[in-house]
Amino acid sequence: MNKYTHIVQRLAMALTLLSAFVCSYAQTDSIAVDNKTSMRSTMIGIGSADVLDTYLSPYKYTGMEVRLMRETMRMTRLMGGKVSNQTLIDINGSFLENRKKTADEYAAGIRYSIGWHYNLPIVSGKGKSAPTPFHPSNGEGVPGDLGVGFGPMISGYLGGIWNTRNSNNPGQAKLDLCIDLSAMAYYNLRIGKMNCLLRYQLNIPFVGMAFSPNYGQSYYEIFSLGHYDHNAVFAHIGNMPSMRHLLTADIPIGRNILRIGYNGQFNQSLFNELHYHSYSHNFMIGFVKRVIRK
């Protein structure tokens, strides 16, 4: 876990400082806001996963992962219309085996996140409005528009891991609720006659709560006998240094918008002397739809 700990801590410090800078730089001037239009996307992905959970096994398991992601985003009227609201539903399932291919492991879960980003135009062209993390449409945004966004997200995860080799404690539950630091950058790019939107987003869990059995404690002791042993854990960037990356490109095809991208997740924790990591890389593909509320 030490491999990523310093990287995550430095990124979190950078996001905190940048957020403070953005808030101090923020202007009170309002911009034209269309909070009735929302962007909705659905993506499916496939890739690889690397999972270690020392409660189940001292060895890591690797294999294939599939992922389904649903995103909704819209502009709000907060802070002069510069704040966007984003929700993410992220479902994953992994099919894993140990290095010697003598045992299998299955991991699955769902994460729900909701967040708010203060959007700051860095380079604004001559479009009808300032750059936003939406795909440009109806004259909104021009090639060369560049913007960034910073803000908090509330993120909750529910999942588990099942090891076919274990008979006493074959499963491990995963549950956490955190406040994340989130940042994104987006750029309008002209390719031929197509006006594409490139976007990169980074989320880092900052502080929250998580569930974990203690070292050597069985689930029978927890739930049948009611023996509590530090199972509600205070999670923070020191004992849960994690990162979630999302890189997408929105490409208009006729009246439709194709989205392709990369999703990389590096989740780690050290609770009650139990080490856990889940590293995954997924190629994502899907469609984007703009919805106008009446």
PyMOL commands that set and color helices and strands:
alter all, ss='L'
color gray80, all
select helices_A, chain A and resi 2-25+78-81+219-224
alter helices_A, ss='H'
color red, helices_A
select strands_A, chain A and resi 37-53+61-75+83-97+104-123+146-163+171-191+194-211+232-236+243-253+256-271+274-292
alter strands_A, ss='S'
color yellow, strands_A
deselect
rebuild
show_as cartoon
